[in-house]
Amino acid sequence: MLVNQEGDIVMEQGNMVFEIKDRTAYDAITLIRKASMKYTPEELWNYTLYASVEPCCMFIGAVYWA
């Protein structure tokens, strides 16, 4: 889930791995992809990303480069 500075949820995303048959379409990765298309990098600096599990290397790399 992506939360703004006021604590409002601005975006949520479920796991899409099996739906779209893409092994990289975990919930957080898909959320990062969508958020990167919707918000500028400057806006994203002010948001907080919450995940329900401990992040893997792929997830941490995606967050860093997003």
mmCIF file of the N, C-alpha and C atoms, coordinates in Angstrom:
data_MODEL
# 
_entry.id   MODEL 
# 
loop_
_atom_site.group_PDB 
_atom_site.id 
_atom_site.type_symbol 
_atom_site.label_atom_id 
_atom_site.label_alt_id 
_atom_site.label_comp_id 
_atom_site.label_asym_id 
_atom_site.label_entity_id 
_atom_site.label_seq_id 
_atom_site.pdbx_PDB_ins_code 
_atom_site.Cartn_x 
_atom_site.Cartn_y 
_atom_site.Cartn_z 
_atom_site.occupancy 
_atom_site.B_iso_or_equiv 
_atom_site.pdbx_formal_charge 
_atom_site.auth_seq_id 
_atom_site.auth_comp_id 
_atom_site.auth_asym_id 
_atom_site.auth_atom_id 
_atom_site.pdbx_PDB_model_num 
ATOM 1   N N  . MET A 1 1  ? 0.849  -1.163  0.000   1.00 0.00 ? 1  MET A N  1 
ATOM 2   C CA . MET A 1 1  ? 0.000  0.000   0.000   1.00 0.00 ? 1  MET A CA 1 
ATOM 3   C C  . MET A 1 1  ? 0.893  1.224   0.000   1.00 0.00 ? 1  MET A C  1 
ATOM 4   N N  . LEU A 1 2  ? 0.452  2.263   -0.693  1.00 0.00 ? 2  LEU A N  1 
ATOM 5   C CA . LEU A 1 2  ? 1.184  3.521   -0.785  1.00 0.00 ? 2  LEU A CA 1 
ATOM 6   C C  . LEU A 1 2  ? 0.397  4.579   -0.031  1.00 0.00 ? 2  LEU A C  1 
ATOM 7   N N  . VAL A 1 3  ? 1.086  5.278   0.878   1.00 0.00 ? 3  VAL A N  1 
ATOM 8   C CA . VAL A 1 3  ? 0.431  6.228   1.773   1.00 0.00 ? 3  VAL A CA 1 
ATOM 9   C C  . VAL A 1 3  ? 1.081  7.602   1.609   1.00 0.00 ? 3  VAL A C  1 
ATOM 10  N N  . ASN A 1 4  ? 0.247  8.648   1.585   1.00 0.00 ? 4  ASN A N  1 
ATOM 11  C CA . ASN A 1 4  ? 0.784  10.009  1.469   1.00 0.00 ? 4  ASN A CA 1 
ATOM 12  C C  . ASN A 1 4  ? 1.179  10.547  2.842   1.00 0.00 ? 4  ASN A C  1 
ATOM 13  N N  . GLN A 1 5  ? 1.661  11.787  2.872   1.00 0.00 ? 5  GLN A N  1 
ATOM 14  C CA . GLN A 1 5  ? 2.145  12.385  4.124   1.00 0.00 ? 5  GLN A CA 1 
ATOM 15  C C  . GLN A 1 5  ? 1.055  12.550  5.171   1.00 0.00 ? 5  GLN A C  1 
ATOM 16  N N  . GLU A 1 6  ? -0.189 12.654  4.726   1.00 0.00 ? 6  GLU A N  1 
ATOM 17  C CA . GLU A 1 6  ? -1.305 12.804  5.667   1.00 0.00 ? 6  GLU A CA 1 
ATOM 18  C C  . GLU A 1 6  ? -1.771 11.462  6.226   1.00 0.00 ? 6  GLU A C  1 
ATOM 19  N N  . GLY A 1 7  ? -1.202 10.370  5.728   1.00 0.00 ? 7  GLY A N  1 
ATOM 20  C CA . GLY A 1 7  ? -1.592 9.045   6.182   1.00 0.00 ? 7  GLY A CA 1 
ATOM 21  C C  . GLY A 1 7  ? -2.723 8.428   5.387   1.00 0.00 ? 7  GLY A C  1 
ATOM 22  N N  . ASP A 1 8  ? -3.110 9.078   4.284   1.00 0.00 ? 8  ASP A N  1 
ATOM 23  C CA . ASP A 1 8  ? -4.173 8.553   3.430   1.00 0.00 ? 8  ASP A CA 1 
ATOM 24  C C  . ASP A 1 8  ? -3.605 7.510   2.470   1.00 0.00 ? 8  ASP A C  1 
ATOM 25  N N  . ILE A 1 9  ? -4.329 6.426   2.288   1.00 0.00 ? 9  ILE A N  1 
ATOM 26  C CA . ILE A 1 9  ? -3.923 5.411   1.316   1.00 0.00 ? 9  ILE A CA 1 
ATOM 27  C C  . ILE A 1 9  ? -4.220 5.957   -0.075  1.00 0.00 ? 9  ILE A C  1 
ATOM 28  N N  . VAL A 1 10 ? -3.184 6.075   -0.897  1.00 0.00 ? 10 VAL A N  1 
ATOM 29  C CA . VAL A 1 10 ? -3.370 6.607   -2.244  1.00 0.00 ? 10 VAL A CA 1 
ATOM 30  C C  . VAL A 1 10 ? -3.371 5.507   -3.299  1.00 0.00 ? 10 VAL A C  1 
ATOM 31  N N  . MET A 1 11 ? -2.868 4.314   -2.938  1.00 0.00 ? 11 MET A N  1 
ATOM 32  C CA . MET A 1 11 ? -2.855 3.219   -3.897  1.00 0.00 ? 11 MET A CA 1 
ATOM 33  C C  . MET A 1 11 ? -2.686 1.897   -3.158  1.00 0.00 ? 11 MET A C  1 
ATOM 34  N N  . GLU A 1 12 ? -3.408 0.883   -3.630  1.00 0.00 ? 12 GLU A N  1 
ATOM 35  C CA . GLU A 1 12 ? -3.269 -0.478  -3.111  1.00 0.00 ? 12 GLU A CA 1 
ATOM 36  C C  . GLU A 1 12 ? -3.164 -1.415  -4.299  1.00 0.00 ? 12 GLU A C  1 
ATOM 37  N N  . GLN A 1 13 ? -2.529 -2.567  -4.084  1.00 0.00 ? 13 GLN A N  1 
ATOM 38  C CA . GLN A 1 13 ? -2.379 -3.518  -5.176  1.00 0.00 ? 13 GLN A CA 1 
ATOM 39  C C  . GLN A 1 13 ? -2.240 -4.917  -4.615  1.00 0.00 ? 13 GLN A C  1 
ATOM 40  N N  . GLY A 1 14 ? -2.946 -5.849  -5.216  1.00 0.00 ? 14 GLY A N  1 
ATOM 41  C CA . GLY A 1 14 ? -2.823 -7.245  -4.835  1.00 0.00 ? 14 GLY A CA 1 
ATOM 42  C C  . GLY A 1 14 ? -1.804 -7.960  -5.708  1.00 0.00 ? 14 GLY A C  1 
ATOM 43  N N  . ASN A 1 15 ? -1.497 -9.185  -5.347  1.00 0.00 ? 15 ASN A N  1 
ATOM 44  C CA . ASN A 1 15 ? -0.569 -10.021 -6.090  1.00 0.00 ? 15 ASN A CA 1 
ATOM 45  C C  . ASN A 1 15 ? -1.175 -10.383 -7.446  1.00 0.00 ? 15 ASN A C  1 
ATOM 46  N N  . MET A 1 16 ? -0.414 -10.220 -8.526  1.00 0.00 ? 16 MET A N  1 
ATOM 47  C CA . MET A 1 16 ? -0.907 -10.502 -9.880  1.00 0.00 ? 16 MET A CA 1 
ATOM 48  C C  . MET A 1 16 ? -0.138 -11.640 -10.557 1.00 0.00 ? 16 MET A C  1 
ATOM 49  N N  . VAL A 1 17 ? 0.716  -12.343 -9.815  1.00 0.00 ? 17 VAL A N  1 
ATOM 50  C CA . VAL A 1 17 ? 1.592  -13.363 -10.391 1.00 0.00 ? 17 VAL A CA 1 
ATOM 51  C C  . VAL A 1 17 ? 0.814  -14.396 -11.200 1.00 0.00 ? 17 VAL A C  1 
ATOM 52  N N  . PHE A 1 18 ? -0.233 -14.943 -10.644 1.00 0.00 ? 18 PHE A N  1 
ATOM 53  C CA . PHE A 1 18 ? -0.965 -16.004 -11.326 1.00 0.00 ? 18 PHE A CA 1 
ATOM 54  C C  . PHE A 1 18 ? -1.984 -15.456 -12.318 1.00 0.00 ? 18 PHE A C  1 
ATOM 55  N N  . GLU A 1 19 ? -2.546 -14.293 -12.032 1.00 0.00 ? 19 GLU A N  1 
ATOM 56  C CA . GLU A 1 19 ? -3.529 -13.682 -12.933 1.00 0.00 ? 19 GLU A CA 1 
ATOM 57  C C  . GLU A 1 19 ? -2.958 -13.369 -14.302 1.00 0.00 ? 19 GLU A C  1 
ATOM 58  N N  . ILE A 1 20 ? -1.779 -12.743 -14.311 1.00 0.00 ? 20 ILE A N  1 
ATOM 59  C CA . ILE A 1 20 ? -1.201 -12.335 -15.597 1.00 0.00 ? 20 ILE A CA 1 
ATOM 60  C C  . ILE A 1 20 ? -0.002 -13.194 -15.989 1.00 0.00 ? 20 ILE A C  1 
ATOM 61  N N  . LYS A 1 21 ? 0.241  -14.257 -15.227 1.00 0.00 ? 21 LYS A N  1 
ATOM 62  C CA . LYS A 1 21 ? 1.319  -15.218 -15.500 1.00 0.00 ? 21 LYS A CA 1 
ATOM 63  C C  . LYS A 1 21 ? 2.676  -14.535 -15.645 1.00 0.00 ? 21 LYS A C  1 
ATOM 64  N N  . ASP A 1 22 ? 2.975  -13.679 -14.677 1.00 0.00 ? 22 ASP A N  1 
ATOM 65  C CA . ASP A 1 22 ? 4.236  -12.941 -14.647 1.00 0.00 ? 22 ASP A CA 1 
ATOM 66  C C  . ASP A 1 22 ? 4.843  -13.130 -13.264 1.00 0.00 ? 22 ASP A C  1 
ATOM 67  N N  . ARG A 1 23 ? 5.947  -13.835 -13.182 1.00 0.00 ? 23 ARG A N  1 
ATOM 68  C CA . ARG A 1 23 ? 6.577  -14.153 -11.895 1.00 0.00 ? 23 ARG A CA 1 
ATOM 69  C C  . ARG A 1 23 ? 7.103  -12.923 -11.162 1.00 0.00 ? 23 ARG A C  1 
ATOM 70  N N  . THR A 1 24 ? 7.187  -11.778 -11.829 1.00 0.00 ? 24 THR A N  1 
ATOM 71  C CA . THR A 1 24 ? 7.645  -10.552 -11.163 1.00 0.00 ? 24 THR A CA 1 
ATOM 72  C C  . THR A 1 24 ? 6.488  -9.666  -10.715 1.00 0.00 ? 24 THR A C  1 
ATOM 73  N N  . ALA A 1 25 ? 5.260  -10.096 -10.919 1.00 0.00 ? 25 ALA A N  1 
ATOM 74  C CA . ALA A 1 25 ? 4.090  -9.253  -10.641 1.00 0.00 ? 25 ALA A CA 1 
ATOM 75  C C  . ALA A 1 25 ? 3.590  -9.378  -9.199  1.00 0.00 ? 25 ALA A C  1 
ATOM 76  N N  . TYR A 1 26 ? 4.521  -9.413  -8.264  1.00 0.00 ? 26 TYR A N  1 
ATOM 77  C CA . TYR A 1 26 ? 4.130  -9.403  -6.858  1.00 0.00 ? 26 TYR A CA 1 
ATOM 78  C C  . TYR A 1 26 ? 3.429  -8.093  -6.543  1.00 0.00 ? 26 TYR A C  1 
ATOM 79  N N  . ASP A 1 27 ? 2.652  -8.079  -5.483  1.00 0.00 ? 27 ASP A N  1 
ATOM 80  C CA . ASP A 1 27 ? 1.851  -6.901  -5.158  1.00 0.00 ? 27 ASP A CA 1 
ATOM 81  C C  . ASP A 1 27 ? 2.672  -5.620  -5.089  1.00 0.00 ? 27 ASP A C  1 
ATOM 82  N N  . ALA A 1 28 ? 3.778  -5.641  -4.373  1.00 0.00 ? 28 ALA A N  1 
ATOM 83  C CA . ALA A 1 28 ? 4.578  -4.419  -4.217  1.00 0.00 ? 28 ALA A CA 1 
ATOM 84  C C  . ALA A 1 28 ? 5.234  -3.993  -5.527  1.00 0.00 ? 28 ALA A C  1 
ATOM 85  N N  . ILE A 1 29 ? 5.709  -4.948  -6.314  1.00 0.00 ? 29 ILE A N  1 
ATOM 86  C CA . ILE A 1 29 ? 6.342  -4.616  -7.599  1.00 0.00 ? 29 ILE A CA 1 
ATOM 87  C C  . ILE A 1 29 ? 5.310  -4.007  -8.539  1.00 0.00 ? 29 ILE A C  1 
ATOM 88  N N  . THR A 1 30 ? 4.124  -4.587  -8.605  1.00 0.00 ? 30 THR A N  1 
ATOM 89  C CA . THR A 1 30 ? 3.066  -4.052  -9.460  1.00 0.00 ? 30 THR A CA 1 
ATOM 90  C C  . THR A 1 30 ? 2.638  -2.671  -8.982  1.00 0.00 ? 30 THR A C  1 
ATOM 91  N N  . LEU A 1 31 ? 2.567  -2.479  -7.670  1.00 0.00 ? 31 LEU A N  1 
ATOM 92  C CA . LEU A 1 31 ? 2.225  -1.167  -7.124  1.00 0.00 ? 31 LEU A CA 1 
ATOM 93  C C  . LEU A 1 31 ? 3.283  -0.131  -7.509  1.00 0.00 ? 31 LEU A C  1 
ATOM 94  N N  . ILE A 1 32 ? 4.552  -0.496  -7.422  1.00 0.00 ? 32 ILE A N  1 
ATOM 95  C CA . ILE A 1 32 ? 5.632  0.417   -7.808  1.00 0.00 ? 32 ILE A CA 1 
ATOM 96  C C  . ILE A 1 32 ? 5.502  0.798   -9.277  1.00 0.00 ? 32 ILE A C  1 
ATOM 97  N N  . ARG A 1 33 ? 5.218  -0.168  -10.125 1.00 0.00 ? 33 ARG A N  1 
ATOM 98  C CA . ARG A 1 33 ? 5.054  0.117   -11.559 1.00 0.00 ? 33 ARG A CA 1 
ATOM 99  C C  . ARG A 1 33 ? 3.920  1.111   -11.791 1.00 0.00 ? 33 ARG A C  1 
ATOM 100 N N  . LYS A 1 34 ? 2.788  0.865   -11.155 1.00 0.00 ? 34 LYS A N  1 
ATOM 101 C CA . LYS A 1 34 ? 1.635  1.759   -11.328 1.00 0.00 ? 34 LYS A CA 1 
ATOM 102 C C  . LYS A 1 34 ? 1.907  3.147   -10.751 1.00 0.00 ? 34 LYS A C  1 
ATOM 103 N N  . ALA A 1 35 ? 2.501  3.197   -9.571  1.00 0.00 ? 35 ALA A N  1 
ATOM 104 C CA . ALA A 1 35 ? 2.787  4.482   -8.929  1.00 0.00 ? 35 ALA A CA 1 
ATOM 105 C C  . ALA A 1 35 ? 3.790  5.288   -9.749  1.00 0.00 ? 35 ALA A C  1 
ATOM 106 N N  . SER A 1 36 ? 4.767  4.616   -10.348 1.00 0.00 ? 36 SER A N  1 
ATOM 107 C CA . SER A 1 36 ? 5.764  5.312   -11.167 1.00 0.00 ? 36 SER A CA 1 
ATOM 108 C C  . SER A 1 36 ? 5.148  5.943   -12.404 1.00 0.00 ? 36 SER A C  1 
ATOM 109 N N  . MET A 1 37 ? 4.080  5.347   -12.904 1.00 0.00 ? 37 MET A N  1 
ATOM 110 C CA . MET A 1 37 ? 3.392  5.911   -14.069 1.00 0.00 ? 37 MET A CA 1 
ATOM 111 C C  . MET A 1 37 ? 2.455  7.051   -13.680 1.00 0.00 ? 37 MET A C  1 
ATOM 112 N N  . LYS A 1 38 ? 1.944  7.006   -12.454 1.00 0.00 ? 38 LYS A N  1 
ATOM 113 C CA . LYS A 1 38 ? 0.951  7.987   -12.023 1.00 0.00 ? 38 LYS A CA 1 
ATOM 114 C C  . LYS A 1 38 ? 1.562  9.217   -11.348 1.00 0.00 ? 38 LYS A C  1 
ATOM 115 N N  . TYR A 1 39 ? 2.650  9.037   -10.602 1.00 0.00 ? 39 TYR A N  1 
ATOM 116 C CA . TYR A 1 39 ? 3.233  10.114  -9.809  1.00 0.00 ? 39 TYR A CA 1 
ATOM 117 C C  . TYR A 1 39 ? 4.649  10.441  -10.281 1.00 0.00 ? 39 TYR A C  1 
ATOM 118 N N  . THR A 1 40 ? 5.052  11.679  -10.074 1.00 0.00 ? 40 THR A N  1 
ATOM 119 C CA . THR A 1 40 ? 6.417  12.090  -10.407 1.00 0.00 ? 40 THR A CA 1 
ATOM 120 C C  . THR A 1 40 ? 7.374  11.566  -9.335  1.00 0.00 ? 40 THR A C  1 
ATOM 121 N N  . PRO A 1 41 ? 8.671  11.483  -9.648  1.00 0.00 ? 41 PRO A N  1 
ATOM 122 C CA . PRO A 1 41 ? 9.631  11.065  -8.620  1.00 0.00 ? 41 PRO A CA 1 
ATOM 123 C C  . PRO A 1 41 ? 9.600  11.977  -7.390  1.00 0.00 ? 41 PRO A C  1 
ATOM 124 N N  . GLU A 1 42 ? 9.380  13.258  -7.613  1.00 0.00 ? 42 GLU A N  1 
ATOM 125 C CA . GLU A 1 42 ? 9.314  14.198  -6.489  1.00 0.00 ? 42 GLU A CA 1 
ATOM 126 C C  . GLU A 1 42 ? 8.134  13.882  -5.571  1.00 0.00 ? 42 GLU A C  1 
ATOM 127 N N  . GLU A 1 43 ? 7.000  13.524  -6.160  1.00 0.00 ? 43 GLU A N  1 
ATOM 128 C CA . GLU A 1 43 ? 5.831  13.159  -5.347  1.00 0.00 ? 43 GLU A CA 1 
ATOM 129 C C  . GLU A 1 43 ? 6.096  11.875  -4.567  1.00 0.00 ? 43 GLU A C  1 
ATOM 130 N N  . LEU A 1 44 ? 6.722  10.905  -5.221  1.00 0.00 ? 44 LEU A N  1 
ATOM 131 C CA . LEU A 1 44 ? 6.957  9.615   -4.578  1.00 0.00 ? 44 LEU A CA 1 
ATOM 132 C C  . LEU A 1 44 ? 7.897  9.719   -3.382  1.00 0.00 ? 44 LEU A C  1 
ATOM 133 N N  . TRP A 1 45 ? 8.793  10.693  -3.378  1.00 0.00 ? 45 TRP A N  1 
ATOM 134 C CA . TRP A 1 45 ? 9.686  10.879  -2.232  1.00 0.00 ? 45 TRP A CA 1 
ATOM 135 C C  . TRP A 1 45 ? 8.905  11.148  -0.954  1.00 0.00 ? 45 TRP A C  1 
ATOM 136 N N  . ASN A 1 46 ? 7.713  11.703  -1.081  1.00 0.00 ? 46 ASN A N  1 
ATOM 137 C CA . ASN A 1 46 ? 6.903  12.059  0.086   1.00 0.00 ? 46 ASN A CA 1 
ATOM 138 C C  . ASN A 1 46 ? 5.924  10.967  0.501   1.00 0.00 ? 46 ASN A C  1 
ATOM 139 N N  . TYR A 1 47 ? 5.919  9.854   -0.208  1.00 0.00 ? 47 TYR A N  1 
ATOM 140 C CA . TYR A 1 47 ? 5.007  8.759   0.095   1.00 0.00 ? 47 TYR A CA 1 
ATOM 141 C C  . TYR A 1 47 ? 5.754  7.638   0.813   1.00 0.00 ? 47 TYR A C  1 
ATOM 142 N N  . THR A 1 48 ? 4.990  6.801   1.507   1.00 0.00 ? 48 THR A N  1 
ATOM 143 C CA . THR A 1 48 ? 5.554  5.647   2.197   1.00 0.00 ? 48 THR A CA 1 
ATOM 144 C C  . THR A 1 48 ? 4.935  4.391   1.617   1.00 0.00 ? 48 THR A C  1 
ATOM 145 N N  . LEU A 1 49 ? 5.777  3.405   1.341   1.00 0.00 ? 49 LEU A N  1 
ATOM 146 C CA . LEU A 1 49 ? 5.329  2.126   0.803   1.00 0.00 ? 49 LEU A CA 1 
ATOM 147 C C  . LEU A 1 49 ? 5.329  1.104   1.931   1.00 0.00 ? 49 LEU A C  1 
ATOM 148 N N  . TYR A 1 50 ? 4.194  0.447   2.138   1.00 0.00 ? 50 TYR A N  1 
ATOM 149 C CA . TYR A 1 50 ? 4.077  -0.595  3.152   1.00 0.00 ? 50 TYR A CA 1 
ATOM 150 C C  . TYR A 1 50 ? 3.890  -1.930  2.460   1.00 0.00 ? 50 TYR A C  1 
ATOM 151 N N  . ALA A 1 51 ? 4.576  -2.951  2.955   1.00 0.00 ? 51 ALA A N  1 
ATOM 152 C CA . ALA A 1 51 ? 4.446  -4.308  2.419   1.00 0.00 ? 51 ALA A CA 1 
ATOM 153 C C  . ALA A 1 51 ? 4.068  -5.246  3.559   1.00 0.00 ? 51 ALA A C  1 
ATOM 154 N N  . SER A 1 52 ? 3.365  -6.313  3.224   1.00 0.00 ? 52 SER A N  1 
ATOM 155 C CA . SER A 1 52 ? 2.890  -7.241  4.250   1.00 0.00 ? 52 SER A CA 1 
ATOM 156 C C  . SER A 1 52 ? 3.902  -8.343  4.567   1.00 0.00 ? 52 SER A C  1 
ATOM 157 N N  . VAL A 1 53 ? 4.979  -8.416  3.803   1.00 0.00 ? 53 VAL A N  1 
ATOM 158 C CA . VAL A 1 53 ? 6.003  -9.438  4.033   1.00 0.00 ? 53 VAL A CA 1 
ATOM 159 C C  . VAL A 1 53 ? 7.382  -8.791  3.996   1.00 0.00 ? 53 VAL A C  1 
ATOM 160 N N  . GLU A 1 54 ? 8.381  -9.525  4.452   1.00 0.00 ? 54 GLU A N  1 
ATOM 161 C CA . GLU A 1 54 ? 9.755  -9.025  4.383   1.00 0.00 ? 54 GLU A CA 1 
ATOM 162 C C  . GLU A 1 54 ? 10.167 -8.945  2.916   1.00 0.00 ? 54 GLU A C  1 
ATOM 163 N N  . PRO A 1 55 ? 10.727 -7.826  2.497   1.00 0.00 ? 55 PRO A N  1 
ATOM 164 C CA . PRO A 1 55 ? 11.046 -7.656  1.078   1.00 0.00 ? 55 PRO A CA 1 
ATOM 165 C C  . PRO A 1 55 ? 12.215 -8.528  0.615   1.00 0.00 ? 55 PRO A C  1 
ATOM 166 N N  . CYS A 1 56 ? 12.111 -8.994  -0.630  1.00 0.00 ? 56 CYS A N  1 
ATOM 167 C CA . CYS A 1 56 ? 13.193 -9.754  -1.248  1.00 0.00 ? 56 CYS A CA 1 
ATOM 168 C C  . CYS A 1 56 ? 14.126 -8.776  -1.974  1.00 0.00 ? 56 CYS A C  1 
ATOM 169 N N  . CYS A 1 57 ? 15.209 -9.290  -2.522  1.00 0.00 ? 57 CYS A N  1 
ATOM 170 C CA . CYS A 1 57 ? 16.183 -8.442  -3.235  1.00 0.00 ? 57 CYS A CA 1 
ATOM 171 C C  . CYS A 1 57 ? 15.548 -7.739  -4.431  1.00 0.00 ? 57 CYS A C  1 
ATOM 172 N N  . MET A 1 58 ? 14.683 -8.439  -5.158  1.00 0.00 ? 58 MET A N  1 
ATOM 173 C CA . MET A 1 58 ? 14.024 -7.838  -6.320  1.00 0.00 ? 58 MET A CA 1 
ATOM 174 C C  . MET A 1 58 ? 13.175 -6.643  -5.884  1.00 0.00 ? 58 MET A C  1 
ATOM 175 N N  . PHE A 1 59 ? 12.458 -6.795  -4.800  1.00 0.00 ? 59 PHE A N  1 
ATOM 176 C CA . PHE A 1 59 ? 11.601 -5.730  -4.288  1.00 0.00 ? 59 PHE A CA 1 
ATOM 177 C C  . PHE A 1 59 ? 12.427 -4.529  -3.843  1.00 0.00 ? 59 PHE A C  1 
ATOM 178 N N  . ILE A 1 60 ? 13.474 -4.766  -3.088  1.00 0.00 ? 60 ILE A N  1 
ATOM 179 C CA . ILE A 1 60 ? 14.311 -3.665  -2.601  1.00 0.00 ? 60 ILE A CA 1 
ATOM 180 C C  . ILE A 1 60 ? 14.948 -2.922  -3.766  1.00 0.00 ? 60 ILE A C  1 
ATOM 181 N N  . GLY A 1 61 ? 15.411 -3.652  -4.771  1.00 0.00 ? 61 GLY A N  1 
ATOM 182 C CA . GLY A 1 61 ? 15.982 -3.012  -5.955  1.00 0.00 ? 61 GLY A CA 1 
ATOM 183 C C  . GLY A 1 61 ? 14.961 -2.164  -6.685  1.00 0.00 ? 61 GLY A C  1 
ATOM 184 N N  . ALA A 1 62 ? 13.747 -2.669  -6.814  1.00 0.00 ? 62 ALA A N  1 
ATOM 185 C CA . ALA A 1 62 ? 12.686 -1.916  -7.493  1.00 0.00 ? 62 ALA A CA 1 
ATOM 186 C C  . ALA A 1 62 ? 12.341 -0.643  -6.732  1.00 0.00 ? 62 ALA A C  1 
ATOM 187 N N  . VAL A 1 63 ? 12.276 -0.719  -5.418  1.00 0.00 ? 63 VAL A N  1 
ATOM 188 C CA . VAL A 1 63 ? 11.990 0.466   -4.606  1.00 0.00 ? 63 VAL A CA 1 
ATOM 189 C C  . VAL A 1 63 ? 13.111 1.486   -4.772  1.00 0.00 ? 63 VAL A C  1 
ATOM 190 N N  . TYR A 1 64 ? 14.331 1.027   -4.725  1.00 0.00 ? 64 TYR A N  1 
ATOM 191 C CA . TYR A 1 64 ? 15.476 1.931   -4.852  1.00 0.00 ? 64 TYR A CA 1 
ATOM 192 C C  . TYR A 1 64 ? 15.465 2.657   -6.196  1.00 0.00 ? 64 TYR A C  1 
ATOM 193 N N  . TRP A 1 65 ? 15.272 1.919   -7.273  1.00 0.00 ? 65 TRP A N  1 
ATOM 194 C CA . TRP A 1 65 ? 15.340 2.519   -8.611  1.00 0.00 ? 65 TRP A CA 1 
ATOM 195 C C  . TRP A 1 65 ? 14.077 3.261   -8.992  1.00 0.00 ? 65 TRP A C  1 
ATOM 196 N N  . ALA A 1 66 ? 12.967 3.008   -8.316  1.00 0.00 ? 66 ALA A N  1 
ATOM 197 C CA . ALA A 1 66 ? 11.722 3.731   -8.628  1.00 0.00 ? 66 ALA A CA 1 
ATOM 198 C C  . ALA A 1 66 ? 11.837 5.150   -8.149  1.00 0.00 ? 66 ALA A C  1 
# 
